[in-house]
Structure formats: structure tokens, C-alpha cells
Amino acid sequence: MFGTFSLSDTSAFSWSNKLNGSCLRVSLTSFISSGFTSDPVITEEREGERAGGKEGSARVSPSGLTQMHLTLEFGGGLELLCASVKKHHVDVNLKTGEDQLTMRDLLSWVCSNVIKQRPEMFMKGETVRPGILVLINDCDWELSGQLDASLSEKDEVVFISTLHGG
């Protein structure tokens, strides 16, 4: 397979091309609100560019710890591991002396602070289990460096299980 298609909600989708490291994002919000008379908004990013254009730096909390505000979303059944809450707005404390948060750090934090039951269904070793799609600002994390991907203030990270019973 040369790419990955993902649907973040009913108003946007993205196509990640593994051959050239690009992520094509199509937003249908203005298209739908115009009664299908305007063109959809299409943006393209290359690997290494910040997805979503939400560059920002961490901030200092009242307790003096450096924090980063993120939005986490769990779908495809993963929300059941988080007390059935799909969307979480979180402030993650960065490690002392660090000014960046990596996905490796975030996954560890999520297991300790967000996952309420059966963390083994979410993590395998230090990464997510096979069958869990991870999107950073609607772009497949495989294009951003997976565990080593750096996060910025107000980034959105989505975890979707692609495995379903039947």
C-alpha cells in the first residue's frame, strides 16, 4: 500500500502518501456550509513540516512546571478504555529541563493519566498496539516520526482502533 486514508470527522479527510512523505488534507467545512457551491479547501504538507500549522511553545503552570495543552481523542472503541470519554483536553507536564514533548512521552503519560482500564489493550511495549491508527493534527504519525514526533502547544492527537469484532 502506498498511502493511508483517514477520516477525522464528517468535515475533513486526509491522504498520507508514504512514497513522497506528503499529507494531503481536504476540509469540507466551507464546501458543505456553502450548499456545495464553493470548492473544498485542500492543503498539502511534506514530512517534517508541522501538521495543522499550530506551532507553539509550552507554557509554565502556576506550580512552576512547564506544561503543554493538547487535545486527545479516542475512537473505534478505544474510548471504552477512557471511561467512555472520547475527547480529552489535557495539560501535560514536560520533563524537567525539556522544552519539547515527544509522542513517546505522551503515550507514557496517557497510560498513567487517561487510560482507566486495560492499558494492555492500548499499549504494547512503549508504543501503541498494532491496529491503532495515530493521527497528529489529522496526519498519520508514521509521516511525523512515530515515537520521536515532537508535539507543540494545542496539537490534536487522535487514536483510532481499526480492529473490530464481528
C-alpha positions as CSV (number, residue, x, y, z in Angstrom):
1,M,0.0,0.0,0.0
2,F,1.4,3.4,-0.9
3,G,-0.7,5.6,1.4
4,T,-3.2,5.8,4.2
5,F,-6.7,7.4,4.0
6,S,-8.2,8.7,7.2
7,L,-11.5,10.4,8.0
8,S,-11.2,12.7,11.1
9,D,-14.9,13.6,11.1
10,T,-17.6,14.4,8.6
11,S,-15.9,17.7,7.6
12,A,-12.4,16.6,6.7
13,F,-10.3,13.8,5.5
14,S,-6.6,13.3,4.7
15,W,-4.5,11.1,2.5
16,S,-0.9,10.3,3.6
17,N,1.4,9.3,0.8
18,K,4.3,7.1,2.1
19,L,6.2,7.4,-1.2
20,N,6.9,11.1,-1.1
21,G,6.1,11.9,2.6
22,S,3.2,14.2,1.9
23,C,-0.1,14.5,3.7
24,L,-3.0,15.9,1.6
25,R,-5.8,17.3,3.8
26,V,-9.2,18.1,2.4
27,S,-11.6,20.3,4.5
28,L,-15.2,20.1,3.5
29,T,-16.5,22.7,6.1
30,S,-16.8,25.6,3.7
31,F,-17.9,23.3,0.9
32,I,-20.8,22.0,3.0
33,S,-21.8,25.3,4.6
34,S,-21.9,27.0,1.1
35,G,-24.5,24.4,0.0
36,F,-21.9,22.6,-2.1
37,T,-21.3,25.6,-4.3
38,S,-17.7,26.5,-3.3
39,D,-14.6,24.4,-3.7
40,P,-13.3,22.3,-0.8
41,V,-10.2,23.6,0.9
42,I,-7.2,21.4,0.1
43,T,-3.8,21.7,1.8
44,E,-0.6,19.6,1.4
45,E,2.2,19.1,3.9
46,R,5.6,17.4,3.4
47,E,7.2,15.2,6.0
48,G,8.9,17.3,8.7
49,E,6.5,20.3,8.3
50,R,4.2,20.9,11.3
51,A,0.9,19.4,10.7
52,G,-2.0,21.8,11.2
53,G,0.1,24.9,11.4
54,K,-0.3,25.1,15.1
55,E,3.2,25.9,16.1
56,G,3.5,26.9,19.7
57,S,5.7,26.5,22.7
58,A,5.0,25.0,26.1
59,R,3.8,27.3,28.9
60,V,4.6,27.4,32.6
61,S,1.9,26.3,35.0
62,P,1.1,28.1,38.3
63,S,3.2,25.4,40.1
64,G,6.2,26.3,38.0
65,L,6.1,23.2,35.8
66,T,6.3,23.5,32.1
67,Q,3.1,22.3,30.5
68,M,1.7,21.7,27.1
69,H,-2.0,21.8,26.3
70,L,-3.2,19.1,23.9
71,T,-6.4,17.6,22.7
72,L,-6.6,13.8,22.7
73,E,-9.4,11.9,21.0
74,F,-10.1,8.2,21.2
75,G,-12.3,6.3,18.8
76,G,-13.1,2.9,17.3
77,G,-13.8,1.5,20.7
78,L,-10.7,2.9,22.5
79,E,-12.9,5.4,24.3
80,L,-14.1,2.5,26.4
81,L,-10.6,2.3,28.0
82,C,-11.0,6.0,29.0
83,A,-14.3,5.7,30.9
84,S,-16.2,6.2,27.6
85,V,-14.9,9.7,27.1
86,K,-13.9,10.4,23.5
87,K,-12.3,13.8,23.7
88,H,-9.9,15.0,26.4
89,H,-8.4,18.4,26.8
90,V,-5.2,17.9,28.8
91,D,-2.2,19.8,30.2
92,V,0.9,17.5,30.1
93,N,3.8,18.4,32.3
94,L,7.1,18.3,30.4
95,K,10.1,16.6,31.9
96,T,12.4,18.9,33.9
97,G,14.8,20.7,31.6
98,E,12.8,19.6,28.4
99,D,11.1,22.1,26.2
100,Q,9.6,19.5,23.8
101,L,7.1,16.7,24.2
102,T,7.5,13.6,22.1
103,M,4.9,11.0,21.3
104,R,6.9,8.6,23.4
105,D,6.5,10.8,26.4
106,L,2.8,11.4,25.6
107,L,2.0,7.7,25.3
108,S,3.5,7.1,28.7
109,W,1.5,10.0,30.2
110,V,-1.7,8.8,28.5
111,C,-1.3,5.3,30.1
112,S,-0.8,6.8,33.5
113,N,-3.4,9.6,33.4
114,V,-6.1,8.9,30.8
115,I,-6.5,5.1,30.3
116,K,-8.7,4.0,33.2
117,Q,-8.8,0.2,32.4
118,R,-7.0,-2.5,30.5
119,P,-3.9,-0.4,29.4
120,E,-2.6,-3.6,27.6
121,M,-5.3,-3.1,25.0
122,F,-3.8,0.3,24.2
123,M,0.0,-0.2,24.5
124,K,2.4,-2.9,23.6
125,G,5.9,-2.2,25.0
126,E,6.5,1.6,24.6
127,T,4.2,2.1,21.5
128,V,0.5,1.6,20.7
129,R,-0.7,-1.9,19.8
130,P,-0.9,-2.9,16.2
131,G,-4.2,-1.9,14.7
132,I,-4.3,1.5,16.3
133,L,-4.2,4.4,13.9
134,V,-2.5,7.5,15.4
135,L,-3.0,11.0,13.8
136,I,-1.2,14.1,14.8
137,N,-3.2,17.1,13.6
138,D,-5.1,14.8,11.1
139,C,-1.8,13.4,9.6
140,D,-0.6,9.8,10.1
141,W,2.1,9.7,12.7
142,E,4.2,7.5,10.5
143,L,5.0,10.6,8.4
144,S,6.0,12.5,11.5
145,G,8.4,10.1,13.1
146,Q,6.1,8.0,15.2
147,L,7.5,7.8,18.8
148,D,10.1,10.5,18.1
149,A,7.5,13.0,16.7
150,S,7.6,16.3,18.5
151,L,4.4,17.9,19.7
152,S,3.5,21.5,20.0
153,E,1.1,23.5,22.1
154,K,-2.6,22.9,21.1
155,D,-1.8,19.9,18.9
156,E,-4.5,17.3,18.4
157,V,-3.7,13.7,18.7
158,V,-6.3,11.1,17.7
159,F,-6.1,7.3,18.4
160,I,-8.5,5.1,16.4
161,S,-8.8,1.3,16.7
162,T,-9.1,-0.2,13.3
163,L,-9.8,-3.7,14.8
164,H,-13.5,-4.5,15.3
165,G,-15.2,-7.7,16.4
166,G,-18.0,-9.3,14.4
